């Protein structure tokens, strides 16, 4: 069974850090581009950043540039989202998703994704 499972969410104060993990089972993540998406209360889901399945190129939304980074550990079949200098507006359910198509640069379009995790909640509040 193909599955993505996110973990690492929680409550953090503004300016703090969290690292989210996206672990895959049933398939090999390094063949897929991986995207992190988030959905804040009352808002639509948005793409945050992604990493390509070839060469490791990344793509970011402007609001997280300089604060969030994405990385792979192929040996663990896991992708990480390191979030630093968190802000209250980063509060959301964070999802990881996988796309099997090869693109020059990974896409932040949720409609391109083939597999989704169930999400992990990140709350940034004092």
Secondary structure, DSSP 8 states (H G I E B T S, - for coil): --EEEEE--EEE-TT--EEEEEEEESS-GGGSEEEEEEE-TTS--EEEEEE-SSTT-EEE-GGGTTTEEEEEEGGGTEEEEEE-S--GGG-EEEEEEEE-S--SS----GGG-SEE---EEEEE--
